[in-house]
């Protein structure tokens, strides 16, 4: 069976709690109105959803909680029972624990047993990498249905007692950019009339000799006295490299499939922040004949890492008509990975 015969039946997502606006953050951390205006103007993310309670610092929702909800939503939408799954693949940068793997906690909650489960540790391309693994497993025969899950939760790294006024920019940006969420998709090797075909998936490590654009620490007890930021970003490097890499990824996908720019109806660009995603989409379209409608979500959901591709897919699938095509792109900036996928409604 060829990879082009794998179909994406449905997507589902989950967010924790109500949206947290920039004003909510400003009031909680004692920031002034100018800071709130700065976030609106230069970051462009209006709201995000957090698994941590801002008042108490208590973690109210785990990644497994979100992943289970997203998985059930995707399965219900696809009309596929959990008992009919042949494989589950999950991508995340922030599992609840190192062991057990979060994917296995979710499988247990879904009542699934006796099938292969895989968890990939990756930044913002983890969802696409999980799609690739599932697609190859289905295309190789022997499996009919795959559940792909992806998501992240920054709750364990969120310090509600932090003094933002004393925080360096590499740490401060994480407070306003990131949120929590999970997504899932159901893939099938069965011939389903009118279903969306997953035409190809691309993932390429391109970090040789490049310094990380983001570092997320995982502290053990022996490191409890280490004075080191839990999360830090080289936002300038991300601003410079991600738009270029996204445009290169689009070109690679089009060349592989033999599609023209004008034949792409929808574009799912990388979702870093509201403003960054606008700049990335503009760079992708520059110098091309791409007229695709952009599907974005990050201004409302916040940057919930690996979940973002599924939030975009959930918005896309009802809009994608017969014969229409879509391309999704994700860039992992911690050690630099290009990733993308192509869809076509049969």
HELIX and SHEET records of a PDB file:
HELIX    1   1 UNK A    3  UNK A    5  5                                   3    
HELIX    2   2 UNK A   22  UNK A   29  1                                   8    
HELIX    3   3 UNK A   33  UNK A   38  1                                   6    
HELIX    4   4 UNK A   39  UNK A   43  3                                   5    
HELIX    5   5 UNK A   63  UNK A   78  1                                  16    
HELIX    6   6 UNK A   82  UNK A   84  5                                   3    
HELIX    7   7 UNK A  102  UNK A  110  1                                   9    
HELIX    8   8 UNK A  126  UNK A  139  1                                  14    
HELIX    9   9 UNK A  155  UNK A  157  5                                   3    
HELIX   10  10 UNK A  164  UNK A  166  5                                   3    
HELIX   11  11 UNK A  169  UNK A  177  1                                   9    
HELIX   12  12 UNK A  221  UNK A  223  5                                   3    
HELIX   13  13 UNK A  235  UNK A  257  1                                  23    
HELIX   14  14 UNK A  261  UNK A  263  5                                   3    
HELIX   15  15 UNK A  274  UNK A  285  1                                  12    
HELIX   16  16 UNK A  298  UNK A  301  1                                   4    
HELIX   17  17 UNK A  305  UNK A  307  5                                   3    
HELIX   18  18 UNK A  308  UNK A  317  1                                  10    
SHEET    1   A10 UNK A 116  UNK A 121  0                                        
SHEET    2   A10 UNK A  87  UNK A  92  1                                        
SHEET    3   A10 UNK A 145  UNK A 152  1                                        
SHEET    4   A10 UNK A 181  UNK A 188 -1                                        
SHEET    5   A10 UNK A   7  UNK A  14 -1                                        
SHEET    6   A10 UNK A 196  UNK A 205 -1                                        
SHEET    7   A10 UNK A 337  UNK A 345 -1                                        
SHEET    8   A10 UNK A 325  UNK A 332 -1                                        
SHEET    9   A10 UNK A 266  UNK A 268  1                                        
SHEET   10   A10 UNK A 293  UNK A 294  1                                        
SHEET    1   B 2 UNK A  20  UNK A  21  0                                        
SHEET    2   B 2 UNK A  47  UNK A  48 -1                                        
SHEET    1   C 2 UNK A 214  UNK A 216  0                                        
SHEET    2   C 2 UNK A 231  UNK A 233 -1                                        
END                                                                             
